[in-house]
Amino acid sequence: MNNMGDDTMKNNRHYNVSLSDKHIQFLIKCIDISQSTQSIKPDKSETEIIHELEKLNDEIQDDKYGDDTIYYDLYGV
């Protein structure tokens, strides 16, 4: 069995994950806290994921509070 390239294959795996609205809101809160404390410095691909999660969270907040409401609650449930 040839193990050449196994490390490369492990680093390029992709996963499909189902997230509920609650999960997305939780992840956004974690990201906001981490960024505010400067404990994470995302690279380009990680920044793209954060932007996608933020878009999804915006849609959730629009559905929850309406399109005309600005949502600022960082710590609410």
N, C-alpha and C positions, 0 to 999 in steps of 0.2 A: 504494500500500500504506500503510495507516494503522498507525503505530507507537505510537499512544496506548495506554497500559496495558501495554506490554511489560515494564516493570520490575516491575509488580505480578504479572504472570503468572510471571515468573522466580522471584520470591520465594515463590510458592505451589506450586511443583512438589513432587510426592511421588514417592518411589522405593521400589520393593520390592527388598530385598537379601536374598540367602541367606547366612546365617552359620553356620559350623560351631561345634561346642562350643569348639574351640581359638580361633576368632576372638572369640567372646563372652568367654572367659576373658582374652584379650589386651586387649580393650577395657575390661573391668572393671579390670584392673591399671593401664592408662593413666589411667583416670578416678580411681582411688584415689591414684595418684602426683600427678596434677594437683591434686586436691582437698587433699591433704596439704601441698602446697607453696603452696596458695592461688593457683595460676596460672590457674584458671578460676573463674568465678562464673556458673553456669548460670541461665538464665531459667526460667520455669515450664514451658514446653514441653520444654526440654532436660532439666529435672529429671525430667519424666515419662518421657522416653526412658531416662535413667539408671536409674530405678526398674524399668522393664520389663527392661532388661538385667540388673539385679541379681536379679530374679525368675528369669529364665532361668538365670543362673549358679547360683543356689541349687538349682534343679532338677538341673543338671549335677552339682553337688557331692553332692547326695543320691543320684543314680544311681551316682556314682563311689565314695563313701565310706559310703553308707547314711544313712537318715533320722535316726539317733540321734547321728551324729557332727557336731560343730561344726567347720567348716573355717576356719582362720585363716591359711593359707599365702598371703601376699601376693606372694611372689616366686618360689614354686616353679613348676615346669613341669607 
